[in-house]
Amino acid sequence: MTKKRVLHIINRLNTGGVERWLLGVAEGLQGSPIQLDVLVHTLEPSELDEPFTATGSKIVKCEYNKNPFSYAWRLFKILRSGDKYDVVHSHVDHFSGWVMVIAFFAGVKLRIAHSHSNRRSIEPLSGPRAWYLYVMKWMIRIFANKYLSVSREAQGSQYGQVVPEQRLELLYCGIKHLDNIKVDPSLRDALGIPSDGFVLGHVGRLSEPKNHTFLLKVFAELVKHKSATLVLIGDGELRGDIESEIDSLGIRPHVKLLGMRSDAVDIMASVFDVLLFPSLYEGLPLTLVESQVAGVPALIADNITREAGFDHHLMRYLPLSAPLDKWVSEIFDLHLQASKVSEASKFTQTDFYMPNHLKKLEKLYLES
């Protein structure tokens, strides 16, 4: 049987939300009539290389070295060589415009741009960067033939004022790893956390969008009122800066930096009392879907889409402009008011549930 060949394009295969989603898709499509490969913009090994190749996916390396024409020629040859790709599915923000141009001239039938974040609040309104974004939006409009987004806010960020609204489609990312969350009462002791202590948690890459500086300030205010532990799961380029900030705030004895963890959702369900999520921008954060299935209440910056919420009693929103003491009081109130009950049954009725998601994705690829 000839398989439909799909090439996903992503910067690198580190353990971010998009990458974890894509790995779940690759695992779920094993044995299907679809061959899913991944092209990355780096020659260096990535954290998820081995799990991807274990699914039968091929990892294609096409480094982007600040020369768009050299990149274009190398990508063109990849798309035209051997068994040609039927679908190119791009996840590289506005740079997808250039990818779509190359895929068009390489004769790829289905060319998908996929928006995963809402960056409008931080993008410039004038200058070279603004012109770049505008040109790339038009390239996407002209050369893509499918326009997907993980949320309505992400739609506006990548396609706004250029791609007609009637051509835009929402495709929420499915999550595979939530079928068997393990709650381990001994995990607090293993992590050196008092069994009856209050735990504030966060799961996310240690990078600028996640707004760890603000998160640490909120926690520093919180420990003035209550003995507590902050658990941070994730790693990234700002780890050194974040550790310095922890020391400058004098909260080092209260903070657990766990790095990347494959059992992040189990830790969330076993240890967290409240999840704090004050990101500067997001598309649709899958961590918030995970927290609901784990039964963990979350206090979230109100610039983040509500579309992740399927159980609203576990989610509360607050503007980043609110005073720190307001964030602290909301954390305590949320902890008292929200029952920590898993909402797995509601989750299986949503498009975030991987079997539901895969049906939509297979239909998209196979009908092209």
N, C-alpha and C positions, 0 to 999 in steps of 0.2 A: 504493500500500500504506500503510495506517495504521500508524504506528510506535507502539510502546510508549514512553510518555514518562516518563523517570526524572529526578528532581531530587535531586542530591546537595547536602547542606548542610554547609558548612565555614566556619571563621572567616574565613580569607583564603587566597589562592592564592600563598603564598610557597613557596620551594623546600625544604620539609621532606619527610620520608619519605612521609607520607600524601598530600601534594599530588603528589609525583612518581608515586606509584602511581596516583592518580586520572587524571593526564595520560596515563599508559600505557593505562589502560582506555579513556579517551575516544578515543585514537588507534586502539586495537584494535577498537573497536566501529563505526568508520566503515564505512558500507555495510551494516551489520546492520539488523535490524528494530527497533532501539532508538535513541531520541533521548535523549542524555544531556546535561542542563543542570546548571549549578552555581550555587547560591545562596551568597553570601558576606555576612558580617556587618560589612562596611565599605563606605564610599563611595569610599575611596581606591583608586587603581590598585594592583594586586599584580604581583609579579614574573612570574607565569605566565599573566597575562591573554591575551597574544597567542598563545602556543602553544595555549591552550584554544580560543580562538575560531577558530583555524586548523583545528581538527578538525571544525568545524560546531557545537560546543557553544555555547549561549547562557549568558552570565554575568549572573545576576540579583543586583542589589544590594538588600539589606534590612538596613540598619544596626541593630545592637542598641545602644541608647543608655541602658541601665540602667532602662528602663521596659518590663517584660515585657508589659504589656497593650497598649501602643502597638505593640510588636513583633508581638504575637499578631494584631492586627487587620491589619497590613500583610502578614504572611505568609499569613494566611487569604485575603486578597484575591488574592494571587499564585497560590495554589493553586486558587482557584475561577475565575480569569479565563481567557478564551480557551479554548484546548485544555487541558483539565484534566490534571493529572499523575496517572499511574497508580501511581507509586511515589515515596515519599520515603525517601531513604537518608541518615541523619544521622550525622555524625562529630564531634559537638561535646561529647564526654564526657557528664557527667551532665545537662547542659542539654538533651540529647536528650529527656529526659522532657517538657519543656515543648513541644518541637517535635512530639513524638508526640501530645500533647493537641490541638494545633492541626490537625495532619494528619488526625486522627480526625474532628473536627467539620467539616473541609473535605471529607470524603467520600473521602479517598485510600484506595485498596483495600489496597495493600501498604505497611506502615510499618515500616521497618528501623532499629533502633538498632545502631550498630557501635562496639564498644569497641576503642581502639587503644593504650591504655597501662595500666600497672599502677601506680597511685598510692597503694595502700593504706598503704605505709610512711610517707607524708608527710601523709595526711589525718587530721584530728582525730577523736577518739573522743567528744567532747562539745562543747557550745556551738552557736552558730548555724550554722556551716559543717557540722557533723555532721548537724544536723536538715535542712538543705538537701539534702545528699546522700541522706539516707534518704527524703525526700519525692520526690525526683527518681527514685530507684530504683523506687518504687511507681508513679509515673506511667509509667515505661517498662514495668513489668510489666502495667499495665492497658491502656495505649493503643497500645503497639507490638504487632505480631504476628509479628515475626521478630527474633531476638536473636543478632547475630553478634559474633565477637571474633577478633582476630588471634593470640591465644595463650590458654592456659589461665589464666595469671596475669591477663591483661586481662579475662577472664570474671569472675573473682572481684571485681575492682576495681569494675566497673560494675553487676554484677547480683547479687553475692554476698548470700546470706541472704534474697533477695526473689524472684528469678525461679527457678523449679524447674530443676534441672540438666538434666533430660531435654528441656527446651525450648531449651537453648543449643546453638549451632553454631559450630564453628571455620571460619574462612575466611581462610587465609593470603593475604597480598597478593602478587599477581604482579608481576614486574619485567620490563620490556620491553627495556631498553637494554643487556643483557649479551650480545647475540648476536655482537658484533664488538668485543671489547676490544682496544685497540691498545697494545702494549708498545713504548715509544720509548726506546732506550738513551741518546739524547742529551738526554733531558728533565732529568736531574740537572744537567748542565752548564748548560742554559738557566735553571734555577732557582738556580744558584750553589751547588750542593751537590757536594762532592768525589765523584768517581766510585766511590771505594772506602770512603767514609764510611758510618757506621751511621745509618739514618733511622728514627725513630719517628714514626708518623703518626696522625692522627685526622680523621674526617670527621663533621661534625655541626653543627647550629645552635649559635651562641655564646649559649647560654641555660642557665638554672639546672639543668635535668635532666641535662645532659651532664657536669656536674661538672668543668669545666675547672680550677678551683682545685686539686683533687686531682691532676689530670693534670699540671699544671705542676710541682707539688711532686715528683712521681715523676721527671719529666724532670730537674729540678734536681739530684736525688740521682744520677741516671744519669750526668750529665756529669762528676760527680766521679770516675767510674771509667773513662769511655771518651769519646773525641771523638765527638760525635753531633750530628745536626740533628733538630729537631722541626718537622714540617710539619702545619699546621692548615688544613683546608679547611672553609669555612663562614663565615657572618656572622650577626649578630643583635644583640639589645639589650644584651648584656653585653660587646661588643667593647672599649669604653673601659676597663671594669674589668679585663678580661683583659690588655690591654696594660699597664696599671699594675702588675698582678701580675707580668708578665714582667720589667718593669724592676726591681721590688723584689727579685726573686729573682736578678737579675744574669745572666739567660740570653738577653738580647736578641740578641747576635750569633749565637746558635745556633737561633733560631726563625724560621720562614717562615710568615707569615700570608697565605694566598692568597685569602681571601674566597670568594665563591660561584664555583664552577667547573662548567661543563657537562661537562667532561672529568674529573670527580673519580675515576671508576673507572679511567680510563686512567692517571692520576697514581698512584693506589694501586698498580696493577700494575707500573708502570715505576719507581717511586721508593721505596715503603715497604719496609722490612725487616720491621717488626712494626707491627700496628695496636693501639693502646691504647684500650680502651673501658670507662671506669670510671663509667658513668652511675648516677645515683641511682635512676632508675626508667625503664622502657621498657615498650612493649607487646610488639612483636616487631621489633627494629631491622633494617631492610632492609640497612643498611650491612654487617651481619655476613654476610648472604647474598652481597652483592657481593664482600666480601673473600675468601670461599671460592672463588667463580668466578674471581677474579683471582689466586688462589693465594697470598694474603698471610696468614700466621699472625696470630692475634689473641689478646691477653690481655684478659679480660673480667671485670667485676665479677660475683660469683657470685649476686647478686640478680636478674640478667637471665635470662630464660627460655632453656633449652637448645633450644627448638623451632626456632630459626633454624639449628641445626647439622645439616648433612647429610654433612659430612666432618669427623669429630671430631679427626683428627690435626692439623688446622689451628687448633683452638680450645682454649683453656685458661682456667680460671676461678679467681678469687682473691677472698676477702672484702675489702671496703673497709677493714675493721678491721685487716688485716695491715700490718705495718710497711713503710715506704717501701723499705727495703733488700730486703725480700722481693719486692716488686713488681719491683724492678730485676733481681734475680737470676733471677726467672721470665722476664722479658723476654729476657735473654741466653740462658737455657736454651732457651726456645721458638725463638729464632732459630737456634740450633745444631741442634735436634732436628727441626724441621718442615721438610720439603722444600717449596720454593716452586713447586708445580705446580698449574696451573689444574685445577679440578674441574668444568669445563663439562658434561661428559657426565653426571655425576651430577645436576647441576642440572636438566637437561631432563627428568628422571624425577620431579621434585618438583612440588608445587602452587605453588611460587614462579615456575615457568616460565610466562610470560604466556599462551601458547596454552592450556595446561592450565587456568589460572585463568579465562580468559575463557569457556571452555565451562561452568564451574560458575556463573559470574555470569550468563551469558545464560539458562541454565536457570532460575535463581532468578527473574529478571525476567519471562521469557516465560510461565512456568507460574503466575504470580500471577493 
